[in-house]
Amino acid sequence: MKTFDDIRFAELILYIAERCQEDPTFGAVKLNKILFYADFYAHRLLGESITGATYQKLAEGPAPRQMLPVRERLLDAQAIAIKHVPYFNGVQQRVIAKRRPNDSMFRTQELALVDEVVRFFWGMTARQVSEFSHQEIGWRVVNEGEDIPYQSTWLSHDYPGQEAEEFGRALISGAA
């Protein structure tokens, strides 16, 4: 398991914010899901996550535990700004990159994977992205506030029956 790298995590936030600046549906919820899918797909396809972040189950879907302190540090350094935009019946918190990301710290395959995730979610609302993330077995088999294990990327994304979901819980807990 890759150790969390707060510098890579911060630079990935900048990279995603820069890539999504023209997507009117890009906000904090969507940023969390793009980070989740980038890290979890990298774990599955490349053998390790990009940032080593820990993702927890929240009502709106997976979110990195390290987001708030890293975001605050980026705000303090004036590397990002948060723009509050009225959106439907709420307010969207858009992360705006104020400087270019240092993408030289990422492998070509990692950036290609992030770009693929960004393209996939382009134009989807926070609600649509959240509902999509609720299909992830790793999100379904843990309780709210618990960590979603990277090993869950190896479990089927098809909706499992009761027996398969119980097996998934046992596998993640180490009881299988």
C-alpha positions in Angstrom: 0.0 0.0 0.0 1.4 3.4 -1.0 2.0 5.8 1.9 0.0 9.1 1.7 1.9 11.8 -0.1 0.4 15.2 0.7 2.4 17.0 -2.0 1.3 14.7 -4.7 -2.3 14.9 -3.4 -2.2 18.7 -3.5 -0.7 18.7 -7.0 -3.4 16.3 -8.1 -6.1 18.6 -6.8 -4.5 21.4 -8.8 -4.3 19.2 -11.9 -7.9 18.2 -11.7 -9.1 21.7 -11.0 -7.2 23.0 -14.0 -8.6 20.2 -16.2 -12.2 20.9 -15.0 -12.2 24.7 -15.1 -14.6 24.7 -18.1 -16.9 22.0 -16.7 -19.9 24.0 -15.2 -20.8 20.9 -13.0 -17.4 20.8 -11.3 -17.5 21.4 -7.6 -16.2 19.9 -4.3 -18.3 16.8 -4.5 -17.2 16.0 -8.0 -13.5 16.7 -7.1 -13.8 14.1 -4.3 -15.1 11.5 -6.7 -12.5 12.2 -9.4 -9.8 11.8 -6.7 -11.4 8.6 -5.5 -11.7 7.0 -9.0 -8.2 8.1 -10.0 -6.6 6.6 -6.9 -8.7 3.4 -6.9 -8.3 2.8 -10.7 -4.6 3.4 -10.4 -4.4 0.9 -7.6 -6.2 -1.6 -9.8 -4.5 -0.9 -13.1 -1.1 0.3 -12.1 -0.5 -1.6 -8.9 -0.7 1.4 -6.5 -2.7 4.5 -5.9 -1.5 7.9 -7.2 -1.6 9.7 -3.8 -2.0 7.0 -1.1 -5.0 9.0 0.3 -7.5 7.3 2.6 -11.1 7.4 1.4 -14.1 7.2 3.7 -17.7 6.5 3.1 -19.9 9.6 3.3 -23.5 10.0 2.4 -22.6 11.7 -0.9 -20.0 9.0 -1.7 -16.3 8.4 -1.2 -14.2 11.4 0.1 -10.5 11.6 1.0 -9.9 12.0 4.7 -6.9 14.3 3.9 -8.9 16.7 1.8 -9.7 19.5 4.3 -6.1 20.0 5.7 -4.6 19.8 2.2 -7.2 22.2 0.8 -6.6 24.6 3.6 -2.8 24.5 3.0 -3.5 25.2 -0.7 -5.8 28.1 0.2 -3.2 29.6 2.6 -0.5 29.3 -0.1 -2.9 31.0 -2.6 -2.5 28.0 -4.9 -6.3 27.7 -5.1 -9.4 29.7 -4.5 -12.9 28.5 -3.6 -15.6 30.1 -5.7 -19.1 29.7 -4.3 -21.5 29.4 -7.3 -25.3 29.2 -7.0 -26.2 25.8 -8.5 -29.8 24.4 -8.7 -31.1 24.6 -5.1 -27.7 24.9 -3.4 -24.2 26.5 -3.7 -21.4 24.8 -5.5 -17.9 25.1 -4.1 -15.6 25.2 -7.1 -11.9 24.8 -6.6 -10.1 27.2 -8.8 -6.4 26.5 -9.6 -4.4 29.8 -9.1 -1.2 28.2 -10.4 -0.2 25.4 -12.7 0.2 22.0 -11.1 3.6 20.4 -10.9 2.6 17.4 -13.1 6.2 16.3 -13.6 5.9 14.3 -10.3 3.3 12.0 -12.0 3.9 9.2 -14.4 2.4 9.5 -17.9 0.1 6.6 -17.1 -1.2 8.2 -14.0 -2.1 11.5 -15.8 -3.7 9.6 -18.6 -5.9 7.7 -16.1 -6.9 11.0 -14.3 -7.7 12.5 -17.7 -9.9 9.5 -18.5 -11.8 9.9 -15.2 -12.3 13.6 -15.8 -13.7 12.9 -19.3 -16.0 10.2 -17.9 -17.5 12.5 -15.3 -17.5 15.7 -17.5 -20.9 17.3 -17.4 -22.3 15.0 -14.7 -23.8 16.8 -11.7 -22.7 16.2 -8.2 -25.8 14.1 -7.6 -25.2 12.0 -10.7 -21.5 11.4 -9.7 -22.5 10.6 -6.1 -25.2 8.1 -7.3 -22.6 6.5 -9.6 -20.1 6.1 -6.7 -22.8 4.5 -4.6 -22.6 1.5 -7.0 -19.0 0.8 -5.8 -19.0 -2.4 -3.7 -16.3 -0.9 -1.5 -18.6 2.0 -0.6 -21.6 -0.3 -0.1 -19.9 -2.8 2.3 -18.5 -0.3 4.8 -20.4 1.8 7.3 -20.6 5.6 7.0 -17.4 7.1 8.3 -15.3 4.0 7.7 -12.4 3.7 5.3 -13.0 2.1 1.9 -10.3 -0.4 1.3 -8.3 -0.2 -1.9 -8.7 -4.0 -2.2 -12.3 -3.5 -3.0 -11.3 -2.5 -6.5 -10.9 -6.2 -7.2 -14.5 -6.9 -6.3 -17.2 -6.9 -9.0 -18.9 -3.6 -9.9 -22.1 -5.4 -10.8 -24.7 -5.2 -8.1 -24.2 -8.3 -6.0 -26.8 -10.4 -4.4 -27.1 -10.7 -0.6 -24.6 -13.6 -0.5 -22.0 -11.8 -2.6 -22.3 -8.6 -0.6 -21.8 -10.6 2.7 -18.8 -12.3 1.1 -17.4 -8.9 0.2 -17.8 -7.7 3.8 -16.0 -10.8 5.0 -13.2 -10.4 2.5 -12.6 -6.7 3.4 -12.7 -7.5 7.1 -10.2 -10.3 6.7 -12.6 -13.0 7.8 -12.8 -14.8 4.4 
